[in-house]
């Protein structure tokens, strides 16, 4: 009920802004109209992402962009009379151009990493990176990673899987514990081939903690994660001094894939801006 109310408030505010512009006879320039149309194009799809927790980040991302575009359109319109608004609009256009370039480039990095490395076939250890879990089962994305890990172990009888993932604030147990439970009980994986790393909260800690617990530097290792995540996972494996060989797991549906690519853009951009990617 609260989520529905929030969506109604957002939509009403958005509609009210355009009604005010129309009622006051605002003759918006073409460039201003462009920004408002772009804002609607981003904002409306974002509203459909918001009610569903697995893809909610995509809603925040799209709605945030929509609000920024609406603000740019407003500054463009005000710039007809106010020099300060023109300056703000110019800065906004530069920032938007930088965003577009960075988004395209980073998505290129992400997509280029969505492949399997043949060297992974020789891995003695394979890190299976965790993801969000529900109260009684892994999330859909994590289930795909576990299925991929189980298939990898079936095809490589000498390999050992290290299940990585600690406990989040809204999770009933460490991710790695539920991962092991699902693989043993549902997929029939041999429990003797599953090791646990259960203290990490992110990908960097996944790799660092697994490296501290097990002799990964002395052996060939690989990493299993969702396809969109592999480019960043490989880079972090390489920085940790481990073999950067990846095995991709599919994403179960298109909305989740879209939201995941938006989240991965932000995560990768954060690493680049803090000097931890290259």
C-alpha positions in Angstrom: 0.0 0.0 0.0 2.8 2.4 0.9 4.7 1.7 -2.3 1.5 2.3 -4.4 0.9 5.6 -2.5 4.5 6.7 -3.2 4.2 6.0 -7.0 0.9 8.0 -7.1 2.6 10.9 -5.4 5.5 10.8 -7.9 3.3 10.6 -10.9 1.0 13.4 -9.6 3.9 15.7 -9.0 5.3 15.0 -12.4 1.9 15.7 -14.1 1.3 18.8 -12.0 4.6 20.3 -13.2 3.6 20.0 -16.8 0.1 21.2 -16.1 1.5 24.3 -14.5 3.7 25.0 -17.5 0.8 24.6 -19.9 -1.7 26.8 -17.8 0.8 29.6 -17.5 1.4 29.6 -21.2 5.0 28.7 -21.2 6.3 28.6 -24.8 9.2 26.2 -24.2 11.9 26.1 -26.7 12.6 22.9 -28.7 15.6 22.1 -26.6 13.6 22.5 -23.4 10.9 20.2 -24.8 13.6 17.6 -25.7 14.7 17.4 -22.1 11.2 17.1 -20.7 10.3 14.3 -23.3 13.6 12.5 -22.4 12.7 12.9 -18.7 9.3 11.2 -19.3 10.9 8.5 -21.4 13.2 7.6 -18.5 10.9 8.3 -15.5 7.9 6.3 -16.6 9.7 2.9 -17.1 11.5 3.5 -13.9 8.2 3.6 -12.0 7.5 0.0 -13.1 10.9 -1.1 -11.6 10.3 0.4 -8.2 7.8 -2.0 -6.7 10.0 -5.1 -7.2 13.0 -5.5 -4.9 15.2 -7.5 -7.3 15.1 -4.7 -9.9 14.4 -1.7 -7.7 17.8 -0.2 -8.2 17.0 0.1 -11.9 13.9 2.1 -10.9 16.0 4.5 -8.8 18.5 4.8 -11.6 16.0 5.6 -14.3 13.8 7.9 -12.2 16.9 9.7 -11.0 18.0 10.3 -14.6 14.5 11.4 -15.4 14.5 14.0 -12.6 17.9 15.3 -13.7 16.6 15.7 -17.3 13.5 17.5 -16.1 15.7 19.8 -14.1 17.8 20.5 -17.2 14.7 21.2 -19.2 13.6 23.7 -16.5 17.0 25.4 -16.5 16.9 25.7 -20.3 13.5 27.4 -20.2 14.5 29.7 -17.4 17.7 30.5 -19.2 15.8 32.7 -21.6 15.5 35.3 -18.9 18.2 34.4 -16.3 21.9 34.2 -16.9 22.5 32.0 -13.9 20.0 29.4 -15.2 21.8 29.4 -18.6 25.1 28.7 -16.9 23.5 25.8 -14.9 22.0 24.4 -18.1 25.3 24.5 -19.8 27.0 22.6 -16.9 24.1 20.2 -17.0 24.6 19.4 -20.7 28.3 18.8 -20.1 27.6 16.4 -17.2 24.9 14.6 -19.2 27.3 14.2 -22.1 30.0 12.8 -19.8 27.4 10.4 -18.3 26.4 9.1 -21.8 30.1 8.6 -22.8 30.9 6.8 -19.5 27.8 4.7 -19.7 28.5 3.5 -23.2 32.2 2.8 -22.5 31.5 0.9 -19.2 28.7 -1.1 -20.8 31.2 -2.0 -23.4 33.6 -3.3 -20.7 30.7 -5.2 -19.0 29.5 -6.9 -22.3 33.0 -7.7 -23.4 33.5 -9.7 -20.2 30.4 -11.9 -20.6 32.2 -14.9 -21.9 33.8 -18.1 -20.5 37.6 -18.4 -20.4 38.8 -21.8 -21.7 41.6 -21.7 -19.1 38.9 -22.2 -16.4 38.7 -25.8 -17.4 42.0 -26.4 -15.6 41.0 -24.7 -12.4 41.5 -26.6 -9.1 39.4 -24.1 -7.2 36.4 -22.1 -8.4 35.0 -19.2 -6.5 31.2 -18.9 -6.6 30.3 -15.4 -5.8 27.2 -14.8 -3.6 24.2 -12.7 -4.2 21.0 -11.7 -2.3 19.1 -14.5 -0.6 15.4 -14.6 0.4 14.1 -16.0 3.7 13.7 -19.5 2.4 15.8 -19.8 -0.8 18.5 -18.1 -2.9 17.4 -15.3 -5.2 16.8 -16.2 -8.9 20.1 -14.7 -10.0 22.0 -16.7 -7.3 20.2 -19.9 -8.3 21.6 -19.5 -11.8 25.1 -19.1 -10.4 24.6 -22.3 -8.3 23.3 -24.3 -11.2 26.3 -23.1 -13.2 28.7 -24.1 -10.4 27.0 -27.5 -10.1 27.4 -28.1 -13.8 31.1 -27.0 -13.7 31.8 -29.5 -10.8 30.1 -32.3 -12.8 32.3 -31.6 -15.8 35.5 -31.2 -13.7 35.6 -33.9 -11.1 38.8 -32.7 -9.5 37.6 -29.1 -8.9 36.6 -27.7 -5.6 34.0 -24.9 -5.2 34.4 -22.1 -2.7 31.0 -20.5 -1.9 31.5 -16.9 -1.0 29.1 -14.6 0.8 28.4 -13.3 4.3 25.1 -12.2 5.9 23.4 -9.0 4.9 21.3 -7.0 7.3 18.0 -8.3 5.7 19.2 -11.9 5.2 18.4 -14.9 7.5 21.8 -16.5 7.3 25.2 -16.0 5.5 24.7 -16.3 1.8 27.3 -19.0 1.5 25.5 -21.3 4.0 22.2 -21.1 2.0 24.2 -21.6 -1.2 25.7 -24.8 0.2 22.3 -26.0 1.4 20.7 -25.4 -2.0 23.5 -27.1 -3.9 23.5 -30.2 -1.6 19.7 -30.5 -1.0 18.3 -29.4 -4.4 21.1 -29.9 -6.9 22.6 -33.0 -5.3 26.2 -31.6 -5.2 28.8 -33.6 -3.2 29.2 -31.6 0.1 32.8 -32.6 0.3 33.5 -30.5 -2.8 32.1 -27.3 -1.3 34.1 -24.9 0.9 32.7 -21.9 2.7 33.7 -18.2 3.0 31.0 -16.5 5.1 32.3 -13.2 6.3 32.4 -11.0 3.2 30.0 -8.2 2.3 31.1 -7.4 -1.3 33.0 -8.8 -4.2 36.4 -7.4 -3.0 35.9 -9.1 0.4 34.7 -12.3 -1.4 38.0 -12.6 -3.1 40.3 -11.4 -0.3 38.7 -13.6 2.3 38.8 -16.7 0.1 42.4 -16.0 -0.7 43.2 -15.8 3.0 41.4 -19.0 3.9 42.5 -21.3 1.0 45.7 -21.8 -1.0 44.5 -20.1 -4.1 47.8 -18.5 -5.1 49.4 -21.9 -5.3 46.7 -23.3 -7.6 44.8 -22.4 -10.8 41.5 -20.9 -9.9 38.4 -19.5 -11.6 35.4 -17.5 -10.7 31.7 -18.1 -11.3 29.2 -15.2 -11.3 26.4 -13.6 -13.3 27.6 -12.7 -16.8 27.3 -8.9 -16.2 29.5 -9.2 -13.1 32.4 -11.1 -14.7 34.4 -8.2 -16.1 34.7 -6.6 -12.7 35.2 -9.9 -10.9 38.1 -10.8 -13.3 39.7 -7.4 -12.7 39.5 -7.8 -8.9 40.8 -11.4 -9.1 43.8 -10.1 -11.1 44.5 -7.3 -8.6 44.4 -9.9 -5.8 47.1 -11.9 -7.7 44.8 -14.7 -8.7 44.0 -16.2 -12.1 41.4 -14.0 -13.8 39.4 -16.8 -15.5 35.6 -16.5 -15.5 32.6 -18.8 -16.0 29.4 -16.8 -16.7 26.0 -17.7 -15.3 22.9 -16.5 -17.1 20.5 -13.8 -15.8 17.0 -15.3 -15.5 15.0 -12.5 -17.1 15.3 -9.3 -19.1 14.2 -6.7 -16.4 16.7 -8.2 -14.0 19.4 -8.1 -16.6 18.7 -4.4 -17.4 18.7 -3.4 -13.7 21.8 -5.4 -13.1 23.7 -3.6 -15.9 22.7 -0.3 -14.4 24.0 -1.3 -11.0 27.1 -2.8 -12.5 27.7 0.6 -14.3 27.7 2.4 -10.9 29.9 -0.2 -9.2 32.5 -0.1 -12.0 32.4 3.6 -12.2 33.1 3.8 -8.5 36.1 1.6 -8.9 37.4 3.7 -11.8 36.9 7.0 -10.0 38.7 5.7 -6.9 41.6 4.4 -8.9 40.9 0.7 -8.1 40.0 -0.6 -11.6 43.0 0.0 -13.8 
